[in-house]
Amino acid sequence: MRTPVAVGVVGATQRATALTRAFAELPQAELRWICDDLPRLSKGEPGTGTSWTTRLDDLLLDEELDAVVFASTELAGGGRALAALAADKHVLVEGPLAFTSAESDELVAVAERRSRRLMTHSPALLRPGVLRLHRLIDRGVLGEIFYVHATRSARREGDGPDVLWDLGIEAVALVLDLLGDQPVDAVARGESYLGLDRPDVVFASLGFATGIKVYLQLSRLDGETSERLSIVGSAATSVLDVSESRQGLSLYLEGQPLDLFDELALDAGGHIRFSLPADDSTRLGCSRFLTSVRSPNDTHSARKDSAAIAVVETLGRSCANDGTTETIAPRTERQEQNVIAFRG
């Protein structure tokens, strides 16, 4: 039996607690450290054999520690993720790698140079509905993909964070992950109804070399937290509605009769709603990270995250310039496309 991967988790948030529990429960991991200035795990939660500290250096100087997990982008910032890589630790970051593409590119370069695993964990990309949608796209069930429409909204809370970063980064990362491609241009317009120095509502579009368009609508004024993603194809349209308690995924047949499964044929106008398992995205993300630590050097996840950050930065420039079309420079390694080009 292989020796478990020794992991240290940095953070005191609710998300950090979820990560510590996941690593404590996974047999291929050893939760060795928790770096937290508010040690508040209650009795019966992870703790046996786990050391507490308020100093990141304690983790970095531990030669038996294999990996450091940062529970947020903020915790990974300030050079901390970079220091972990420099100490030859594998790194997992909950959320985006960094707040700028330049910073994330630097992290990817250091990880590759030191042969360390660098991954991001975004629960939104590992939800049951998203994983099922991936399989439908990979099997060509939707046919030729025409366009994608994504909407995200959040309740207003004071001045609130930047809507492009707070709502847009996850939406962009999800779209790029599902399409397996990167856009070539971006357009965004914003409105500031609250009189702030940044928009409360953003309407944006991304253009791909295949001819596919992605339309984004982001708002922090709608009065509810919701998320809906529609992918329109020549054979079928998929609708993922995360605002529902069961995170529903539906498929609507548009064209010729479709053999979705060997025993199930749908006629035009047919509709199928998938029953999805419970959300276990945190455990799945942690398990994938542990698998990557045992695998040859791979920073594919980190490169995809860096590309998503660059797209959001480009949308921000377009928004600041009143909706100008901004070109997105190709990344160093474009992902293999798994969609069919739009004809004409």
Long-range contacts (C-beta under 8 A, 24 or more apart in sequence): 2-28, 2-294, 4-28, 4-29, 4-30, 5-29, 5-30, 5-66, 5-67, 5-290, 5-293, 5-294, 6-30, 6-32, 6-62, 6-64, 6-65, 6-66, 6-67, 7-31, 7-32, 7-33, 7-65, 7-66, 7-67, 7-68, 7-69, 8-32, 8-33, 8-34, 8-35, 8-59, 8-62, 8-65, 8-67, 8-68, 8-69, 9-33, 9-34, 9-35, 9-69, 9-71, 10-35, 10-36, 10-56, 10-59, 10-68, 10-69, 10-70, 10-71, 10-75, 10-80, 11-35, 11-36, 11-70, 11-71, 11-72, 11-75, 11-94, 12-36, 12-37, 12-38, 12-40, 12-71, 13-71, 13-72, 15-71, 15-72, 15-94, 16-71, 16-72, 16-94, 17-41, 17-45, 18-282, 19-69, 19-71, 19-94, 19-121, 19-282, 19-286, 20-45, 20-46, 21-45, 21-46, 22-282, 22-283, 22-285, 22-286, 23-69, 23-286, 24-50, 25-283, 26-283, 26-286, 26-287, 26-290, 28-287, 28-290, 29-286, 29-290, 32-62, 32-64, 32-65, 33-58, 33-59, 33-62, 33-65, 35-59, 56-80, 56-83, 56-84, 59-84, 59-89, 60-84, 60-87, 60-89, 61-87, 65-89, 66-90, 66-293, 67-91, 67-92, 67-117, 67-289, 67-293, 68-92, 69-93, 69-94, 69-286, 69-289, 70-94, 73-97, 73-98, 73-99, 77-103, 81-107, 82-106, 82-107, 82-110, 85-110, 85-111, 85-114, 85-116, 85-118, 86-110, 86-114, 88-114, 88-116, 89-116, 90-116, 90-117, 90-118, 90-289, 90-292, 90-293, 91-116, 91-117, 91-118, 91-119, 92-119, 92-120, 92-121, 92-286, 92-289, 93-119, 93-120, 93-121, 94-120, 94-121, 94-122, 95-120, 95-121, 95-122, 96-120, 96-169, 96-173, 96-305, 96-308, 96-309, 97-302, 97-305, 97-306, 97-309, 98-309, 99-165, 99-309, 100-309, 100-313, 101-306, 101-307, 101-309, 101-310, 101-313, 104-302, 104-305, 104-306, 104-309, 105-306, 107-302, 108-299, 108-302, 108-303, 108-306, 111-297, 111-299, 111-302, 112-297, 112-299, 115-297, 116-297, 117-289, 117-292, 117-293, 117-295, 117-297, 117-298, 117-299, 118-299, 118-301, 118-302, 119-288, 119-289, 119-292, 119-299, 119-301, 119-302, 120-301, 120-302, 120-305, 121-282, 121-285, 121-286, 121-289, 122-170, 122-173, 122-285, 122-305, 123-279, 123-281, 123-282, 123-285, 124-170, 124-173, 124-174, 124-242, 124-281, 125-173, 125-174, 125-177, 125-281, 126-281, 126-284, 126-285, 127-242, 127-247, 127-279, 127-281, 128-247, 128-276, 128-277, 128-278, 128-279, 128-280, 129-240, 129-242, 129-247, 129-248, 129-249, 129-274, 129-276, 130-174, 130-178, 130-240, 132-249, 132-274, 132-276, 133-178, 133-231, 133-238, 133-240, 133-249, 134-177, 134-178, 136-238, 136-251, 137-178, 137-179, 137-231, 137-338, 137-339, 138-338, 140-235, 140-340, 141-235, 141-236, 141-251, 141-258, 141-260, 142-231, 142-233, 142-234, 142-235, 142-236, 142-237, 142-238, 143-233, 143-234, 143-235, 143-236, 143-254, 143-255, 143-340, 144-233, 144-234, 144-235, 144-340, 144-341, 144-342, 144-343, 145-179, 145-212, 145-231, 145-232, 145-233, 145-234, 145-339, 145-340, 145-342, 146-212, 146-213, 146-232, 146-233, 146-234, 146-342, 147-212, 147-213, 147-214, 147-215, 147-232, 148-175, 148-178, 148-179, 148-212, 148-213, 148-214, 148-215, 148-229, 148-230, 148-231, 148-232, 149-214, 149-215, 149-217, 149-229, 149-230, 149-232, 150-174, 150-175, 150-214, 150-215, 150-216, 150-217, 150-227, 150-228, 150-229, 150-230, 151-216, 151-217, 151-218, 151-219, 151-226, 151-227, 151-228, 152-216, 152-217, 152-218, 152-219, 152-226, 152-227, 153-218, 153-219, 153-220, 153-221, 153-222, 153-224, 153-225, 153-226, 153-227, 154-219, 154-220, 154-222, 154-225, 155-220, 155-222, 155-223, 155-224, 155-225, 156-200, 156-220, 156-221, 156-223, 159-194, 159-196, 160-200, 160-220, 162-198, 163-190, 163-198, 163-199, 163-200, 163-201, 163-202, 163-218, 163-219, 163-220, 164-188, 164-190, 164-199, 164-202, 164-218, 164-312, 164-315, 164-316, 164-319, 165-312, 166-220, 167-218, 167-219, 167-220, 168-202, 168-204, 168-216, 168-218, 168-312, 168-315, 169-308, 169-309, 169-312, 171-216, 171-218, 171-227, 171-229, 172-206, 172-216, 172-308, 172-311, 172-312, 172-315, 173-304, 173-305, 173-308, 174-229, 175-206, 175-214, 175-229, 176-304, 176-307, 176-308, 176-311, 176-335, 177-304, 178-231, 179-208, 179-212, 179-214, 179-337, 179-338, 179-339, 180-335, 180-336, 180-337, 180-338, 180-339, 181-208, 181-209, 181-210, 181-212, 181-334, 181-335, 181-337, 181-339, 182-208, 182-307, 182-311, 182-328, 182-330, 182-331, 182-334, 182-335, 183-207, 183-208, 183-214, 183-311, 183-328, 184-208, 184-209, 184-327, 184-328, 184-330, 185-325, 185-326, 185-327, 185-328, 186-311, 186-314, 186-315, 186-318, 186-325, 186-326, 186-328, 187-318, 187-323, 187-324, 187-325, 187-326, 188-216, 188-315, 188-316, 188-318, 188-319, 188-323, 189-318, 189-319, 189-322, 189-323, 190-319, 193-221, 194-221, 199-319, 202-315, 202-319, 204-315, 204-318, 204-319, 206-311, 210-337, 210-339, 210-340, 210-341, 210-342, 211-341, 211-342, 211-343, 212-339, 212-342, 246-276, 247-276, 247-279, 248-273, 248-274, 248-276, 249-273, 249-274, 249-276, 250-274, 300-335, 303-331, 303-332, 303-333, 304-335, 306-331, 307-331
